[in-house]
Amino acid sequence: MLKKWMAMAIALALVLSTACLADEAAGASDKTAIEAALDLKNMDQEWTYSADSDAWTLSVVTAVTRPVIEDEEGVSVCVPGAYVTGIDTDGDGAADVTAEGADGAVKGALVIDYAAEITSTGGQTYTAATAPVILNTGAAGYGNSSSTPAAATYAAEGYINVACGNRGKQDSFTNEAGETVYTGDAPSCLADQKAATRFVKYNILLGNLPGSVEYWVSTGGSGGGAHATMFAATSNNPDFYDYQIAVGAVGVYKNADGSYDTTVTVNGEAVELSDGAWGCVAYSAITPLAEADMAQAMEYTLTKDFSFNTDFQQALAKALSDEYMAYINAQGLTVEEAKVGFDLDGDGALSSTVALTIEFDEEQYADTNGYGGNYMDLYLAELTENLQWYVDNLDYATDWTWFDAEGNALSDEAVAAMTAADKARAFIEGRYAKGSSGGRGGMGGPGGMGPSGMNGADDFKGGMGGGRPDFADGQMPDFANGEMPDFGGGRGFDNVGVAENSAGDEMDVGTPDAGTTQAAGSSANSNNYASYDEMLAAYAADVAEIEAGDIYGNNLVDLYNPLNYIGAEDTEDPAWMRIVCGAVEGDIAMFDSLNMQLAALNAGIDATIEWQWDGGHVPSEVLGNSLPLWVDMMVGRYVSGVETVKADAVKQTANGTAESATGTDLSGWVSLDGEGQVSFTLAGAMAYRTSGASKAVPGFDVIDYGQEDYVFGDSDTDARHWSAFVLKALEANRETLEVLFEG
């Protein structure tokens, strides 16, 4: 794909030493050669015009001068047609081919019209100089993504769309000695996305591409959502420079004294080049992994009588829950009530800054297995607010089918007459079938697959033991007809950008052989270790190797923890972050998104979390929300001063065509008062929450073949263990766990 460009780039970059080590200082000649090689005017660029979307798309070109895997280190850009006069095919600066005359791919450079304006759906006006840029982060399951052409998803909004490839955890290459060398370790995914960003921003500065170098928004789903979040959280942090230097990224070089030069030359002047984001919209961000095992175990443990498959799993989940309580209490977490909108100290005002802790009292918090405290109060308040938002916005559901209490579809007249309170009651009682305006639950499992090929909970019948327990009220919610909720499945995106723009949408999940993660239905404590001692030794060795650091001395688990970077001295924080999860996420604990919001708010970032009811992993945008709406709102708030508001709902007047209700009956544990306000207990919410569990306990990496690892396992060997917290739990609770372990 990149062969033609590579021949030219090699000629331009002869001054680069082919024996250059990853950490070797890049001299002035290297900088000059890299800038020349990655100037689009010097590249074999092709543009294709789409009349349907009025957009020009750049063929995939390399983003770096020393790619390790060419097909995974490229970039493509889609540009709204209004910003383009045409294509200069002979280098004289004039448009030789216009949209009307474009036939197939056209070799040449864009001629940009900086006077043209596009008004977005949200009422913001953009030009070729001010247009927001959307960076789509692939890396589903922390895997690789092939470089693919950018989609025209946002062209009508006036945005520039960027798709880039990235290396991932399954990647290796053959070196000159014929040896297989692993190249997919963290932070290769993120480093490749940062390098692609530098490439595009550099060419915007040169006038080769339209768009703003300031207003970049990262977005992605699942592992891509994790990277969208980490991309924003680690903006311009030098911890990631060496990895970009190693592949020959533009705008980041190492000086002889060990310092870094992050400038490019534009019109003879040195200009700072950023690798970061202004904002982020992440769908089911599987991050931070460092605390994921503990957090996921805590969510399972909060559910009274949750059906674990084995006594070992249950005991380990309890040990990790205690570890999580100690971890949270050691963080010194605080929150300003005014920022989250909750009266956490009960004084009737929102004026306090509250210290957050988890408590353990078996009597006081008997319905959640002894765990409570104001950290849990905040968690419950967020869950309640998100369900309240859902029922308050049901008028945006224009194509649902509504049913009466006997299961009969309502007439068109009855639907037209439904009040907001009527719809709220019907929703709580599960008397509906969603249409496209409500979205489906999302992708099922990581990257579009549930465990063992399941599509979310549509195919998941039960908890850890494979058969749904009949819990009492206040424990497992009373789902309609005794069935699990309809969490969706497949790629039911209303926010199609996540699906269309995630480069290399195919992925391997779990192990290359098995093709899936260890599912929640697994009853094996280990497939590879005959004894507890053997497992513990392997675990300790892996963690020690990680803690020793990589070739740059970095602990990759620390490197991939956004909580280490949000608000850090060497990081340029984004202005805003939005993280959207399903309320029955099976792939990450929602405690993780809560902790990221807390860190972001305390760093002065405008941070929003949305936990979508009936939403599974990577949920669709629903009920009038969309990525463009959010971007325009943030532009209005922070840039233009022109307010963007959500459009008024168009009330449904004709019922949908579904034959039966598929909604989840929440009425057994959710109360709805006469004013349409919802309320429920943490115990009820957590039983609903864990009904969509799709990961073995603990969440990711103790039982064989952990998914969101940094190195794959295979049919005979675990994926690399990495959690120091899990190792601590295994060591501290050895007396209890060893007797329960069965290899």
N, C-alpha and C positions, 0 to 999 in steps of 0.2 A: 504493500500500500504506500509506503514511504520511500521506495527505492529511488525514484527519480530525484526527490528532494535530497536524499542522503548523498547521492553522488555529487551534487552541487555543494552541499554543506561541507563535505569532506574537503573539497577543493578550497573553500573559503577558510576552513579551519586547520590548514596545514601546520600552523604555528603551535597548535595544541599538541602536547606530548601524548602519544598513544600509551605510554607507560605511566601516565599520571595516576597517582594514588588518590583514593577518595578524599583524604584530608590534606593533600598537597596544596600549598598556597598558589592561588591563581594570579599570575602577573598581569601587567597592563596589556601585554599582547594577547593573552587569553581573553580578557574583557573585550578588547576590540574585535577579536575574531568571533566571539559569541554574539556580540551585538550585531555584527554584520550578517552572521549566519541566520539569526532569528528575526531579522528585519523582513517583513512580508514582501517588500518590494524586491528583495533578492531571492525570493522563493518561488517555486513553480506552483503558484496558487491558481485554483480554478473556482469559479463561482457558478452556481446553478440557480436559476430563477423559477419560483413557483407563482404562477398567476393566481391560483386558488387562494393563497395566503398573502400574496403581495410581499414576498420575502426573498432575499438572496442568501444562499447557504455556501459557506466556504468548504471546499473539500478538506478532508483530514490532512493536517500537516503536523510535523513534529513540533513538540513544545520545548525540546531540549537538544543540545548538541551531542550528548553522549548517552543515548538511550540504551538501557539494558535489554528491554524487550520492546522493539519498535512499535508493534501494533497496540501496545498498552500505554504509550507515552506520547500520544498525539492529541490534537485538539481541533475542534470545529466550532464555527460561529455562525449563527443565523441573525440576519440584519433586516429590519423592516424596510420594505421597498421605498418608502417615502424619504428615507435618509440617503438614497443612492440615485445619483444622476444616471449612472451607467458604469460600464467597465472600460478602463483604459487598456487596450490590448497592445499598444506600441510604445508605451512609456513616455508619451508627450504630455500627460496630465489631463487630456481631454477624453470624454466618453466616446468610445467608438462603437460600443454595443449597448443599447438600452433595453429595458424590460420588454418592449414591444418586439425587438428583434432578436432576443435571446433564444437560442435553440440548443438545448443541451448544455453541457459544461462549457464555460467561456474562460479561456486563459487570460489572466490580466489582473489589474488592481482596481479596487473600488474608487470611484470618483464620488466623494461625499458632499451632500448638500446640507450645510450647517444651518441654513435658514429655514428648512422645512420643519413643520411641527406636527405632532400626533397627539391627539387628546384621548386619553385612556378611558376605559369604561367607568373608572372611578372619578373622572373629571380632572385628572392631572394632565398638564401639557408638557410634553417632552420634545427635545431636539436631539440632533446627533451628538451634541456635546453634553447633554444632561441626562440622557436615557439611562435608567437603571440597568444593570447587567445581572442576569440570573446564572449562577454557576451550579450545574447539576452534578452532584457528587454520587458516583456509582458505588462501588465497593460493597454491594449487598453481601451480608454474611462475612464482611471483612475480606471478601475475595476480590479477584482481579476483574477488570472491565476493559473490554476491547474499545479502541477508539472508533467512534461512529459519528456520522454527520449530525449536527445539532438540529433539533426539531423546530418548526415554525410556531410552536405553541403560543408564544407571547408576542408575536409580531404585531398583531392588531392592537396590543396595549402600548406599543412603542418601546418595548424592552428589547435589549440585546440578549440572545440566548447562547450559552456556552456549554458544550458537551466535551468532556475530556475522558481519556482512558486512565487507568491506574493499575499498577501491579498489586497483587494480592497474595493471600497467605498460601496459595497452592503453587506459586511461581518458582521456577528454577530455570537456569540456562546452562549451556555447555561452554566452558571457557576454552582458551587456546590449547590447553593441555588435554582437552577431551574430558575434563572432570565436570560432574554435575554440581552446580553451585546454587544454593538456595538464595533467592532474592526477594522473597515476599514478606519478610518480617516487618513489623511495625518499625518506623512510621512510613514505609514505602508508599502506601495508599495516599496518605495525607501529603507527603512530599511531592508526589506526582501532581496532585491537585493544586498545590501551591505553585509548582513550576509552571503549570498551564496558565494559572492566573497571572503570573509575572509576564508570560509571553503575550497574553491578550492586552494587559494593561500597557506594556511596553509599546505595542503596535497602536494602541489608542493614542498614546503620547506622541508617536511619530506621525499621526494623521492617517495611518493605514486602515484603521477601523473606527467606526463611530462608537459612542458610549462614554459613560462616566468612569473615571478610575476611582472615584470615591464611593459611589453608591452601588456596591456589590452585595448581592444577596445569595447566600449558599442555601441549597435545598436538596433533599434526598429522602429516601425511605429505608427503614431498617438499619443495616450497616451503613447505607448511604446517609441515613439520617444521623447516625453517629458521627460520620465524617463531616456532614454539614455543620453539626454542632461544634465539633473539634476545630474545624477550619475557622469558624468565627471566634471561638474561644482562645485560639493560639495565634491570633493575627500578629505577624511580624515579630514573633518570639524567636530569638537567636538559637534556641535549642534545636530548631529544625533547619538551620541554614546549611550545615555540613551535608545533609542528605540531598539538598537541592544542588549544592556545589558539585557533588559527586557525579551527577548526571548532566552537568553543563547547563543549568538553568540561567536565564538572563537576569541581571540585576541583583546578583548575590555572589560575592567573591571574598576570598580570605586573603588578608594582607600578610606581609612577612612577619609582622609583630603579633599575629594571631587575632587581630581585630577583623571586623567585617566591613566591607564596602557594599552598600545596598543601593547604589545609584546606577542610572543609565545616562548616556549622553544623548541629549536632544537639542538640536540646533547649536551644538558646541557647548552647551551648559550641562552640568551634572544635576540630575533630577532624581530625588528619592523615589524608589519603586516599592510599592507595598505588595505583600502576598496575602493580605487579609480581607475581611468582610466588614461591611457596614451593618448588615442584618442577616438573619437566619430564619428559615422556616423548615423545621425538621419534623418528619413524620416517623413516630416510633423510634426515636433515637436510642440505639442499643449502646448506651454509654451513661455513666462511667462504669467500665467493667470492674475496676478495682474493688468496688463494693457490691457488685451485682449478686454474687453468691449469697452474701449475708442478707441483702435486702429481699431477694426473692424467697429465701428461706423464711424470713420474717413474715412475708405476706401469706405464705402457706400456714405458718404456725399460728397466725392470728385467727384462722378459721377453726372454730371448735369442731373437733372430731373429723378433721380433714382426713381423707382416705389415702394414707401413704401406702406404698406397695410393700415396704419391708420395715421392720423395726429399726434396722440400721439407718435407713433414710430418715425416719422420724426423729431418731435420737440425734443425728447429725444436723437436721434442720433446727432442732431445739438449741443445740450448741452454737450454731451460727446465728440464731436469733439473739442469744445472749451476747454474742460477739458484736452484733450490730448495735444492740443497746449500748454497750460500752463504747463502741466507736462513735456513735452519734453524741453521746454525753461528753466525749472528750473533745468534740469539735468546737465547743463554745458557740454553737449556732444561736443567732438572734434574728428577729424579724421585726420590722416596723409595721404595726397593725394597719397604719394608713396605706401602706404599699400593697398589702394583700387584701385589705377590706374586711378583715375579720376581727371581732372583739375577743381576743384569746384570753385575756385576763379577767373578763367578766365585769369590768367596771363601767360598762355602758358607753364607753367612748373608744375612739380609734387613735388615741394619742400616745400609746405606750410602745416602747421597744421591749419585746418579750424574749427572754432566754428560753430556748426550746430544749426539752429533755424527754427521754423515755423513762417511764417508771415500771416497776414490777411489783404487783400486789395481787396474789392469787384470789383474794376475796373481793377486792374492789373491782377488779377487771376480769372476773371469772369467765365472762362470755367471750373474751379474746385471749384466753389461756394465760391471763395474768399480766398482759402488757397494756400500758396506757400512758398517760401523760400528755402535756400540751403539744408535743410533736405529733402525737396521734390525733389530737384535737384539730390541728391544722390540716392534717391529711384528710380527716373526715369533712372538714369545712370545704376543702377544695373539691372533694367528690360531690358534696351536696350542691355547691355552686354550679358545677358543671352539669348536673342533672337538671337543676333549675333553669339554666340557660337553654337546655334542650327543649323542655316543655314550653318555655316562653317563646320559642321560635318556630313552633310547629306550623304556623301559618305559611311558612316558606316551603312546606311540603305540598307541592302542587299536583303531584301525580301518585299519591298514595291511595291505597284502597282501605276504607274504614268499614268497620263491622259493628253490629249491635251485640248485646250481651249474649244472644243465642247463637252468634256466629254467622248471621246473615249480613251480606253486603248492604250498606246503606244506599238509599236512592240518591240520585244527583241532588235533588232538592234538599234532602236531609243533610248531605255533606255541605251544601252551600249555607245552610242555616247553623252549622256547628260553631259554637263560640270557642274562644281560647280555652275556657275551662272544660268544655266538652272534649276537645282534642287532648288536653292534658290528662283527663281521666281515662280516655280511650288508650292513650299511650301507656300509662301506668298499668292498665289491665291487659295490655298486649293485643288490643283489638285493632290491628292494622297489618298491612303488608306494604313494605316500603317500595317506592318507585325510585327513579334515578335521582330525584332531587334530594332524597334522604340519604342516598349512598348505601353501599353495602359495607360490611365490616372490614373489608380490605383484602389483604393478600394472604390471609390464612396464617402462614408461618413466615420465617425469615426469607426475604427475597422472593416471596410468592408461593412458598411451599410450607405446609404444615409438616409435623413429624410423620415419617413413614408415608408421605404423599397425601396426608390429610389436608383438606381445605378448611383450616380453622376448626371451629367446633361443629360445623355441619356434619363432620364425620367422627367427632370425638365423643364417645359415649362413656363418660365417667371421669373419675379423678385418677389418682395414682394407681388404683387397683383395677381399672378397666370396666367397672360397673358402677353407675351412679348411686351413691348411698342415699337412703331416704332419711335425711336429717330432719330434725324437728325445727319448728319456727325459731328464728333468731340464729339459726346455724346455716344450713343450706337453704337458699330462697326456694319458694314453692313455684317452680317454673310451670308455665302453662302446659297442660297435657302431659306432664311428667317428662317433657323434652328439654334438652339443652337449648340455650338461646341461639337465635340465628345470627351468628357473628359474621356471616358473609363468607367470601372465599373468591378465588380467582382474582382478576384485576379490575375490580369495579370502581376505578378511580373517576371521581368527578373532577378532581384536580389532576387532569391527565398529564400534566407536566412531569410528575414524578415517574410515571411509567414510560412516557415517550422519550424523556430526556436523560434517563439513567443509562449512560453508555454501557454497552456490554451487558444487556439485561439478563443473559443466561448466567447461571452461577452454579457452583457446587456447594452444597451445604453439608456440614459434618465431615465425613471422611470420603476420600475419592472412591473407595470401594463400596461403601454402604450408601452413599449419596444422601444421607440424612443424619440428623442429630439423634442423640439418645432421647427417645420419646418419654413423655410423662408416664406412659403405661408400662415402662420397663420394670421388671421385678429383679433384675440382676444388679447386685452391688458392684460387681466388677466382672468384666469378661477376660481381663488380662492378668489379674493378680490373684495368686492362690492364697495369699495370707495378708493380714493387715500390715505386718512388718514390711513385706515386699512393696505394698502400695505406698506406705509411708516413706520408705527409703527413696523410691522413685520420685515422689512428690518433693521431698526435701532437696534432692539433687537438682531437680528442675528449677525450683525457686532460687537455690543458691546460684545457679548459672545465670539466671536473669538478674539477680541482685549484684552480680559481679560486673554487669554492664556490657554494652556492645562495643564495637570498635571505637566509638566516640565517648565511651564511658557512661552511656545513658542506660538507665533501667527502663525498658520499653513499657512496662506497666505504668510507671510514673509518667512517662512521656505521653501516653495515650489516656491520661486522666484529665478531662477538661477542668475539674475542680482545682487542679494545681496551677491553672493558668488564668482563670477568670479573676480579674482584679489584681493580677500579679504585676510587679513593678516593670518587668521587661515586656509586657504584653499591651497591645493597643486594643482595648475592649471595643466590641461592636456597640452600636447605639441601642439595638433591640434584638430580642430573640423570641421566637414562638415555637413551642414544642407541642405537637399534637399526637396524642396516644389514644388507643382504644381502651375503654374501661375494663375490658377483659383481655388485656395484653397477655399473651402467653410467652413472650420472648424477652421481656425485661420488666423488672419491678418498677412500679410507678413512683416508688420512693426515690428512684434515681432522678427522674425529671423534677420532682419536688426539691431535691437537694441542689440541682443545678439552678432552679429558679431562685432559691434562697441565696446562693452564691452570687448570682447575677444581680439581684436586687440590691444586695449589700455593696456591690461594686458600682452601683449607679446605672446599671443597664435596665432598660425597659423590658422586663421578662414576663412572658405569659405562658402558662401551661394550659392545655385543653385535654381533658380526659373524656372521650366521646362515648356516650352511652349506646349500647348495642354495637360498639365499634371494636373490631379485633386489631390484629397487627397491621400497621400502616393503613389507617382508616381513610376513607374518602373525605374530602371536604363536603360538608352537609349544610342544609338549611340556610342557604344564602351566603355562606362564607366561601372564600376562594383565596388562593395565593395572590393573584393580582389585587384583590380588594385590600388585603393586608399590606402589601407593598405600597399601594397608593395612600393608604391611611398613614403609614409611617413617613412617606414623602411629605404629605400634608402637615404632619406634626413637626417634623424636624428640618424640612428643607424649604418648601414652597410657601407655607403659611396658608395654603388653600385647603380647606377641610374636605376630606373624602368621608362619606358616610355610607353605610350599608343601604342599598336600595330598599324601598318599602316592599313588603311582601305582596304578591298577587294572590289573593285568597282563592282557594280551590272551590270551584263550582260544579265540577263533574267528578264523580267517583272513579277510582282506578278500576282495573279489570281483573285483579287477582281473585281466585276462587275461594281462598280461605286465608284466615289470619295467620301470620307467621311471626308476630311480635312476641316479645318476652313478657310474661305476666310478672310484674314487680310488686303487685298489690299485697302480697303476703308479707312484705317487709318494708315497703315504702308507703308512707302516709302522705296524703294530699289534702290540705285543708280547704276551707271554703274560699279562700283568697288565692288558691292555686299555688301555695307554697309547699314544697316537698320536705320531708324529713325522714331520717332513718338512722339506725345505729351503725357503729363501725363493724360490729359482728355480722349484721346483715349484708353490708356492703362488701365485706371481705369474702363472704361465702359466694356472692355473685362474682366478685373479682376473680377468685381462684377457680371458678367453674370453667374458665377458658384456659386453664393451665396446660401448657404443652411441653414444658421442659422437665426433665427429671430433677429431683431434689437432691442436692442443692442445684441452683439454677444452671450452671454452665460447665464446671470443669472437674468435679471429683469423680463421678461415675464416667466410665470410658466414653471417649469420643465427644468431649465438650465442644460446643459449636463455636461460640465467639472467641475462639482461641487465636493465637498469633501464628501457630504452626499446626497443620493437620496431623491427625493420627492416621492409622490405617487399620486393617483388620486384625493386626496382631499387637499393635502398640497404641497406647493412649496418645491423644493430642498432648502437647506439652502443658504441664501443670504450671500455673503462674501465680496463684493467689496466696500471698503470705498470710492473709486472714484465715483462709481455709486450712492451711498448714498449721497455724496456731490452734485452731479448733480441734484438728486431728490429734495433735500432740497433747493438748491440755485435757482432752476427754478420752484419752486412750483406754483407760480402765473400763469405761462404759461401752465405747464403740467397738473395741476389739472382739469382745465376746459376741457381738451382734453381726459382725462382718462375715459374709460368705462370699468367697471368691468363685 
